[in-house]
Amino acid sequence: MPTKSSRGGPAAARALPTKDARKGVAVTGGKTILQSKRHRRLARRGGVKRISANIYDEVRQALRSRLETILGSCVIYVEHRNAKTITTLDVIHSLARLGRPVYGFDPATYEPSKKSKKIRGIPESP
């Protein structure tokens, strides 16, 4: 038998926030809230012992503003190329322009590994 809030009616609107189990997102009204477990896990990895309750909104705002800055810079490169798709190189050049370069992706800093492939059981010729 279904619970009272899942049958509809006026009590259904006041039900607890539902949770999408696949994505780990809690839905409240029309607003989605990322679970705080993700933020807490990242903070623990960074060495934080205790987290204030209002830090989650601050993290979301900081992440949003940083992404807007990076993507705004990427759009400049995309518009210059007369393209519609942001590529990896657009992001690499945007990050370098913002002073946070990522090494190992562009051809100027790429160094292939020096491992040679040896086939076992067949000796190399002199």
N, CA, C and O of each residue as an XYZ file, in Angstrom:
504
protein
N       0.850     -1.183      0.000
C       0.000      0.000      0.000
C       0.890      1.239      0.000
O       1.828      1.325      0.793
N       0.604      2.210     -0.889
C       1.454      3.402     -0.950
C       1.306      4.260      0.289
O       0.287      4.238      0.978
N       2.363      5.018      0.546
C       2.316      5.917      1.701
C       1.411      7.099      1.405
O       1.051      7.335      0.252
N       1.047      7.831      2.424
C       0.100      8.922      2.273
C       0.619     10.013      1.336
O      -0.145     10.535      0.523
N       1.902     10.367      1.435
C       2.427     11.456      0.617
C       2.600     11.065     -0.844
O       2.649     11.945     -1.704
N       2.696      9.762     -1.155
C       2.912      9.361     -2.538
C       1.609      9.196     -3.310
O       1.643      8.952     -4.516
N       0.456      9.325     -2.643
C      -0.821      9.170     -3.336
C      -1.295     10.452     -3.982
O      -2.281     10.435     -4.718
N      -0.636     11.544     -3.737
C      -1.075     12.814     -4.300
C      -1.864     13.608     -3.283
O      -1.875     13.274     -2.098
N      -2.515     14.644     -3.736
C      -3.299     15.474     -2.843
C      -2.445     16.563     -2.224
O      -1.282     16.728     -2.592
N      -3.017     17.310     -1.280
C      -2.283     18.446     -0.713
C      -1.071     18.044      0.110
O      -0.126     18.823      0.230
N      -1.077     16.848      0.679
C       0.060     16.420      1.496
C       1.280     16.082      0.632
O       2.407     16.099      1.127
N       1.067     15.778     -0.637
C       2.181     15.399     -1.516
C       3.122     16.574     -1.753
O       4.325     16.378     -1.927
N       2.583     17.795     -1.761
C       3.425     18.970     -1.989
C       4.351     19.227     -0.816
O       5.412     19.827     -0.983
N       3.961     18.779      0.369
C       4.783     19.010      1.554
C       5.653     17.813      1.889
O       6.209     17.738      2.984
N       5.777     16.878      0.960
C       6.571     15.681      1.217
C       8.043     16.044      1.316
O       8.455     17.118      0.878
N       8.819     15.162      1.880
C      10.259     15.364      1.993
C      10.881     15.405      0.613
O      10.318     14.849     -0.331
N      12.036     16.054      0.473
C      12.682     16.100     -0.834
C      12.978     14.690     -1.342
O      13.423     13.825     -0.588
N      12.725     14.478     -2.618
C      13.013     13.184     -3.212
C      14.477     13.126     -3.590
O      15.130     14.161     -3.723
N      14.993     11.932     -3.762
C      16.401     11.771     -4.086
C      16.526     10.891     -5.313
O      15.972      9.793     -5.364
N      17.250     11.377     -6.289
C      17.535     10.585     -7.466
C      18.740      9.717     -7.128
O      19.859     10.219     -7.025
N      18.519      8.430     -6.957
C      19.563      7.533     -6.460
C      20.711      7.385     -7.453
O      21.853      7.169     -7.048
N      20.426      7.499     -8.738
C      21.486      7.304     -9.721
C      22.459      8.477     -9.744
O      23.663      8.270     -9.893
N      21.972      9.683     -9.601
C      22.839     10.844     -9.734
C      23.294     11.418     -8.411
O      24.220     12.228     -8.388
N      22.681     11.031     -7.316
C      23.074     11.551     -6.018
C      22.689     12.997     -5.825
O      23.413     13.752     -5.177
N      21.539     13.401     -6.389
C      21.095     14.777     -6.304
C      19.763     14.807     -5.576
O      18.850     14.053     -5.912
N      19.647     15.672     -4.586
C      18.386     15.847     -3.881
C      17.598     16.938     -4.587
O      18.152     17.987     -4.916
N      16.310     16.706     -4.826
C      15.475     17.654     -5.534
C      14.499     18.265     -4.538
O      13.735     17.544     -3.896
N      14.520     19.579     -4.406
C      13.617     20.291     -3.516
C      12.867     21.312     -4.351
O      13.467     22.281     -4.818
N      11.578     21.121     -4.549
C      10.822     22.016     -5.423
C      11.368     21.881     -6.830
O      11.375     20.780     -7.380
N      11.825     22.976     -7.427
C      12.432     22.920     -8.742
C      13.937     23.084     -8.669
O      14.603     23.178     -9.699
N      14.480     23.118     -7.458
C      15.893     23.410     -7.249
C      16.647     22.120     -6.932
O      16.201     21.333     -6.096
N      17.773     21.899     -7.586
C      18.580     20.720     -7.288
C      19.729     21.117     -6.388
O      20.348     22.165     -6.573
N      20.005     20.280     -5.425
C      21.065     20.551     -4.458
C      22.041     19.385     -4.494
O      21.659     18.240     -4.255
N      23.289     19.675     -4.791
C      24.292     18.616     -4.754
C      24.468     18.158     -3.320
O      24.404     18.954     -2.382
N      24.685     16.896     -3.171
C      24.846     16.387     -1.815
C      26.119     16.920     -1.184
O      27.133     17.128     -1.851
N      26.038     17.132      0.103
C      27.184     17.685      0.813
C      28.293     16.653      0.996
O      29.414     17.008      1.359
N      27.991     15.390      0.751
C      29.016     14.358      0.905
C      30.184     14.595     -0.042
O      31.335     14.345      0.315
N      29.898     15.069     -1.231
C      30.965     15.314     -2.207
C      31.908     16.415     -1.718
O      33.129     16.291     -1.812
N      31.324     17.487     -1.197
C      32.138     18.583     -0.688
C      32.941     18.123      0.528
O      34.116     18.459      0.677
N      32.296     17.360      1.379
C      32.964     16.879      2.587
C      34.137     15.967      2.223
O      35.198     16.047      2.841
N      33.953     15.110      1.235
C      35.016     14.194      0.816
C      36.213     14.978      0.278
O      37.359     14.657      0.595
N      35.952     15.999     -0.528
C      37.046     16.816     -1.050
C      37.757     17.577      0.067
O      38.979     17.723      0.048
N      36.983     18.058      1.036
C      37.593     18.771      2.156
C      38.453     17.836      2.999
O      39.530     18.223      3.453
N      37.989     16.622      3.210
C      38.780     15.649      3.970
C      40.086     15.345      3.255
O      41.132     15.220      3.892
N      40.031     15.227      1.938
C      41.250     14.978      1.165
C      42.219     16.146      1.299
O      43.436     15.967      1.257
N      41.661     17.351      1.463
C      42.495     18.533      1.631
C      42.968     18.749      3.062
O      43.714     19.692      3.326
N      42.547     17.889      3.992
C      43.021     17.988      5.361
C      42.111     18.748      6.307
O      42.527     19.089      7.414
N      40.872     19.022      5.899
C      39.924     19.750      6.746
C      39.292     18.778      7.725
O      38.859     17.690      7.347
N      39.244     19.182      8.990
C      38.726     18.295     10.023
C      37.237     18.511     10.281
O      36.489     17.551     10.468
N      36.810     19.772     10.290
C      35.425     20.083     10.597
C      34.927     21.138      9.615
O      35.661     22.059      9.257
N      33.660     20.995      9.176
C      33.123     21.856      8.130
C      31.890     22.588      8.649
O      31.004     21.975      9.244
N      31.835     23.888      8.426
C      30.675     24.687      8.808
C      29.515     24.396      7.849
O      29.741     23.973      6.715
N      28.293     24.617      8.294
C      27.117     24.303      7.484
C      26.975     25.231      6.285
O      26.486     24.803      5.240
N      27.389     26.494      6.408
C      27.201     27.431      5.303
C      28.320     27.350      4.261
O      28.295     28.098      3.284
N      29.277     26.479      4.443
C      30.388     26.381      3.494
C      29.938     25.800      2.155
O      30.550     26.079      1.124
N      28.874     24.996      2.160
C      28.429     24.334      0.939
C      27.938     25.353     -0.088
O      28.240     25.229     -1.275
N      27.180     26.363      0.363
C      26.738     27.404     -0.558
C      27.917     28.210     -1.078
O      27.946     28.588     -2.249
N      28.884     28.472     -0.215
C      30.078     29.219     -0.642
C      30.865     28.438     -1.695
O      31.358     29.014     -2.665
N      30.977     27.135     -1.500
C      31.703     26.298     -2.470
C      30.991     26.317     -3.809
O      31.633     26.430     -4.853
N      29.664     26.207     -3.788
C      28.896     26.231     -5.041
C      29.068     27.562     -5.765
O      29.223     27.591     -6.986
N      29.041     28.658     -5.020
C      29.217     29.977     -5.633
C      30.612     30.134     -6.216
O      30.772     30.665     -7.315
N      31.623     29.674     -5.487
C      33.003     29.785     -5.977
C      33.214     28.930     -7.220
O      33.869     29.358     -8.170
N      32.655     27.716     -7.211
C      32.776     26.839     -8.365
C      32.072     27.428     -9.578
O      32.592     27.387    -10.693
N      30.894     27.970     -9.351
C      30.135     28.563    -10.452
C      30.874     29.763    -11.055
O      30.947     29.896    -12.276
N      31.416     30.626    -10.208
C      32.119     31.806    -10.725
C      33.404     31.413    -11.458
O      33.755     32.022    -12.469
N      34.104     30.398    -10.949
C      35.327     29.943    -11.618
C      35.018     29.340    -12.985
O      35.719     29.605    -13.962
N      33.957     28.521    -13.047
C      33.567     27.941    -14.330
C      33.115     29.012    -15.313
O      33.416     28.921    -16.503
N      32.394     30.033    -14.832
C      31.977     31.120    -15.719
C      33.182     31.863    -16.278
O      33.182     32.262    -17.443
N      34.209     32.052    -15.453
C      35.426     32.727    -15.914
C      36.140     31.905    -16.974
O      36.535     32.429    -18.015
N      36.306     30.611    -16.705
C      37.011     29.740    -17.653
C      36.229     29.604    -18.950
O      36.798     29.711    -20.036
N      34.927     29.367    -18.841
C      34.123     29.182    -20.051
C      33.976     30.478    -20.836
O      33.879     30.451    -22.063
N      33.957     31.612    -20.140
C      33.927     32.891    -20.845
C      35.181     33.089    -21.683
O      35.119     33.596    -22.803
N      36.305     32.690    -21.136
C      37.559     32.766    -21.881
C      37.565     31.767    -23.041
O      38.088     32.058    -24.117
N      36.980     30.593    -22.813
C      36.895     29.592    -23.893
C      36.034     30.095    -25.044
O      36.342     29.845    -26.209
N      34.967     30.797    -24.723
C      34.070     31.323    -25.762
C      34.806     32.297    -26.663
O      34.527     32.362    -27.860
N      35.741     33.057    -26.108
C      36.531     33.985    -26.923
C      37.308     33.222    -27.990
O      37.338     33.623    -29.153
N      37.936     32.119    -27.586
C      38.691     31.303    -28.550
C      37.773     30.662    -29.581
O      38.113     30.605    -30.763
N      36.616     30.181    -29.146
C      35.688     29.520    -30.059
C      35.139     30.512    -31.077
O      35.043     30.191    -32.261
N      34.777     31.714    -30.630
C      34.267     32.719    -31.551
C      35.341     33.164    -32.539
O      35.032     33.464    -33.692
N      36.582     33.209    -32.106
C      37.667     33.586    -33.010
C      37.847     32.543    -34.115
O      38.176     32.890    -35.249
N      37.632     31.267    -33.784
C      37.757     30.199    -34.777
C      36.493     30.036    -35.618
O      36.466     29.211    -36.531
N      35.455     30.805    -35.327
C      34.152     30.658    -35.991
C      33.618     29.239    -35.847
O      33.109     28.655    -36.803
N      33.739     28.695    -34.645
C      33.280     27.343    -34.369
C      32.135     27.401    -33.359
O      31.790     28.466    -32.846
N      31.556     26.231    -33.086
C      30.473     26.143    -32.113
C      30.782     25.181    -30.984
O      29.979     25.031    -30.062
N      31.933     24.528    -31.040
C      32.297     23.518    -30.052
C      33.562     23.929    -29.317
O      34.544     24.340    -29.935
N      33.532     23.815    -27.997
C      34.718     24.086    -27.191
C      35.586     22.839    -27.204
O      35.121     21.750    -26.867
N      36.843     22.995    -27.591
C      37.758     21.859    -27.650
C      38.674     21.866    -26.435
O      38.678     22.805    -25.640
N      39.447     20.796    -26.313
C      40.397     20.686    -25.213
C      41.430     21.804    -25.280
O      41.806     22.377    -24.257
N      41.883     22.106    -26.485
C      42.885     23.163    -26.628
C      42.327     24.525    -26.232
O      43.070     25.367    -25.729
N      41.030     24.759    -26.448
C      40.429     26.014    -25.991
C      40.528     26.135    -24.477
O      40.849     27.202    -23.954
N      40.255     25.052    -23.781
C      40.330     25.059    -22.319
C      41.780     25.233    -21.858
O      42.053     25.987    -20.925
N      42.712     24.525    -22.523
C      44.134     24.620    -22.167
C      44.633     26.061    -22.329
O      45.304     26.594    -21.446
N      44.302     26.678    -23.456
C      44.761     28.047    -23.705
C      44.059     29.037    -22.770
O      44.662     30.025    -22.350
N      42.802     28.780    -22.447
C      42.078     29.660    -21.525
C      42.685     29.610    -20.135
O      42.855     30.644    -19.489
N      43.013     28.408    -19.670
C      43.636     28.276    -18.359
C      45.011     28.927    -18.331
O      45.388     29.541    -17.332
N      45.767     28.797    -19.423
C      47.078     29.448    -19.494
C      46.918     30.967    -19.478
O      47.715     31.676    -18.863
N      45.894     31.455    -20.152
C      45.625     32.892    -20.183
C      45.252     33.418    -18.802
O      45.570     34.557    -18.461
N      44.577     32.589    -18.010
C      44.177     32.977    -16.663
C      45.285     32.752    -15.632
O      45.102     33.038    -14.449
N      46.429     32.240    -16.083
C      47.556     32.055    -15.175
C      47.597     30.701    -14.491
O      48.341     30.538    -13.524
N      46.836     29.735    -14.946
C      46.821     28.386    -14.371
C      47.046     27.363    -15.490
O      46.126     26.617    -15.827
N      48.254     27.314    -16.072
C      48.477     26.409    -17.204
C      48.426     24.941    -16.793
O      48.748     24.577    -15.662
N      48.012     24.116    -17.741
C      47.996     22.669    -17.569
C      49.029     22.119    -18.535
O      48.935     22.331    -19.744
N      50.011     21.418    -18.003
C      51.096     20.919    -18.842
C      50.803     19.495    -19.301
O      50.159     18.716    -18.597
N      51.295     19.171    -20.504
C      51.178     17.815    -20.996
C      50.119     17.623    -22.054
O      49.991     16.521    -22.586
N      49.348     18.658    -22.387
C      48.304     18.510    -23.389
C      48.660     19.146    -24.715
O      48.291     18.619    -25.765
N      49.364     20.261    -24.698
C      49.664     20.937    -25.951
C      50.955     20.393    -26.557
O      51.810     19.889    -25.829
N      51.109     20.487    -27.875
C      52.297     19.920    -28.547
C      53.613     20.547    -28.090
O      54.658     19.904    -28.197
N      53.594     21.770    -27.589
C      54.835     22.430    -27.184
C      55.438     21.789    -25.935
O      56.658     21.796    -25.766
N      54.600     21.238    -25.062
C      55.106     20.657    -23.822
C      54.973     19.141    -23.786
O      55.266     18.526    -22.760
N      54.541     18.528    -24.876
C      54.333     17.083    -24.890
C      55.644     16.348    -25.105
O      56.392     16.658    -26.033
N      55.923     15.370    -24.244
C      57.091     14.513    -24.401
C      56.625     13.066    -24.369
O      56.116     12.602    -23.349
N      56.791     12.352    -25.469
C      56.353     10.951    -25.459
C      57.206     10.123    -24.504
O      58.372     10.436    -24.262
N      56.611      9.072    -23.970
C      57.357      8.222    -23.041
C      58.447      7.475    -23.797
O      58.293      7.168    -24.979
N      59.548      7.184    -23.112
C      60.695      6.558    -23.756
C      60.706      5.054    -23.570
O      61.742      4.420    -23.767
N      59.578      4.466    -23.194
C      59.518      3.026    -23.015
C      59.541      2.345    -24.381
O      58.812      2.734    -25.293
N      60.361      1.357    -24.504
C      60.385      0.604    -25.753
C      59.580     -0.675    -25.557
O      59.580     -1.277    -24.484
N      58.908     -1.062    -26.605
C      58.101     -2.271    -26.519
C      58.965     -3.459    -26.915
O      59.455     -3.533    -28.042
N      59.146     -4.369    -26.001
C      59.925     -5.567    -26.267
C      58.989     -6.757    -26.299
O      58.094     -6.881    -25.463
N      59.198     -7.618    -27.253
C      58.414     -8.840    -27.339
C      59.182     -9.924    -26.602
O      60.347    -10.188    -26.897
N      58.524    -10.538    -25.654
C      59.194    -11.557    -24.858
C      59.458    -12.812    -25.687
O      58.647    -13.213    -26.521
N      60.585    -13.399    -25.439
C      60.928    -14.657    -26.095
C      61.704    -14.479    -27.382
O      62.308    -15.438    -27.863
N      61.709    -13.292    -27.954
C      62.462    -13.049    -29.178
C      63.631    -12.145    -28.827
O      63.425    -10.994    -28.442
N      64.858    -12.645    -28.951
C      66.013    -11.813    -28.613
C      66.201    -10.702    -29.649
O      65.880    -10.863    -30.826
N      66.734     -9.566    -29.172
C      66.998     -8.450    -30.079
C      68.208     -8.767    -30.936
O      69.146     -9.409    -30.464
N      68.204     -8.336    -32.165
C      69.332     -8.586    -33.067
C      70.469     -7.636    -32.752
O      70.224     -6.486    -32.388
N      71.736     -8.098    -32.887
C      72.880     -7.237    -32.551
C      73.167     -6.183    -33.562
O      74.101     -5.400    -33.391
